[in-house]
């Protein structure tokens, strides 16, 4: 168990590294959102107007 008075070593990121990490996160988020939209559009195209003619 670690004593409370021991110093923990953490890596301190530079501003350039923080900016690169944020850019990657935004790019991944946009890619994931685009993939969700593509799947949604493909699903609607596959079912077409028949999706409204179902028995409840």
trRosetta pair geometry for C-beta under 8 A, 3 or more apart (Angstrom, degrees):
i j d omega theta_ij theta_ji phi_ij phi_ji
2 6 5.5 -108 -175 54 94 135
2 8 7.7 46 173 -80 155 97
3 6 4.9 104 65 -16 85 102
13 17 4.2 -127 -168 91 100 124
13 18 5.1 124 118 -56 126 82
13 21 7.2 -23 -165 -10 160 138
14 17 4.8 96 52 7 75 102
14 18 7.1 -137 96 -4 40 87
15 18 5.6 -53 -147 37 34 113
15 19 6.3 35 154 -19 66 105
16 19 5.7 -54 -147 37 31 111
16 20 6.3 31 153 -19 64 106
17 20 5.6 -52 -145 37 32 112
17 21 6.3 35 154 -21 65 105
18 21 5.7 -53 -147 35 30 112
18 22 6.4 29 154 -17 64 106
19 22 5.8 -54 -148 37 31 110
19 23 6.3 33 153 -20 65 106
20 23 5.7 -53 -147 36 31 112
20 24 6.4 31 154 -18 64 105
21 24 5.8 -55 -150 37 30 110
21 25 6.3 31 152 -20 64 107
22 25 5.6 -54 -147 36 32 113
22 26 6.4 31 155 -18 65 105
23 26 5.8 -54 -147 37 30 110
23 27 6.3 30 154 -18 64 108
24 27 5.6 -56 -145 38 31 111
24 28 6.2 30 156 -18 66 107
25 28 5.9 -54 -146 38 29 109
25 29 6.3 31 154 -19 63 108
26 29 5.7 -55 -148 37 30 113
26 30 6.3 28 156 -17 65 106
27 30 5.9 -55 -146 38 30 108
27 31 6.3 30 154 -19 64 108
28 31 5.7 -54 -144 38 31 112
28 32 6.3 31 156 -18 65 106
29 32 5.8 -55 -147 37 29 110
29 33 6.3 29 155 -17 63 108
30 33 5.6 -54 -146 39 32 112
30 34 6.2 34 154 -21 65 105
31 34 5.7 -53 -146 36 30 112
31 35 6.4 33 153 -21 63 105
32 35 5.6 -53 -149 34 32 113
32 36 6.6 35 152 -20 64 103
33 36 5.7 -52 -151 33 33 113
33 37 6.5 31 153 -17 65 105
34 37 5.7 -55 -150 37 33 111
34 38 6.3 36 152 -21 66 105
35 38 5.6 -51 -145 35 32 112
35 39 6.4 32 156 -17 65 104
36 39 5.9 -55 -150 37 30 110
36 40 6.3 31 152 -21 64 108
37 40 5.6 -55 -148 36 32 114
37 41 6.3 29 156 -17 66 106
38 41 5.9 -56 -146 38 30 107
38 42 6.2 28 156 -18 65 108
39 42 5.8 -55 -144 39 29 111
39 43 6.2 33 156 -22 64 106
40 43 5.8 -55 -150 34 28 112
40 44 6.5 24 154 -14 63 106
41 44 5.8 -55 -148 39 32 109
41 45 6.2 31 154 -18 66 109
42 45 5.6 -57 -145 40 31 111
42 46 6.1 34 155 -24 65 107
43 46 5.7 -53 -145 33 29 112
43 47 6.5 11 162 -2 64 108
44 47 6.3 -65 -144 47 28 98
44 48 7.6 96 160 -75 56 26
44 51 7.2 -68 -134 -7 61 156
45 48 6.8 20 -172 -70 31 69
47 50 5.7 -127 175 68 72 91
47 51 4.0 62 138 -58 132 105
48 51 6.9 164 74 -9 35 90
49 52 6.0 -44 -176 27 63 109
49 53 7.2 50 136 -12 76 108
50 53 5.4 -65 -151 42 50 109
50 54 7.7 77 155 -54 69 84
51 54 6.9 -28 -172 -21 36 115
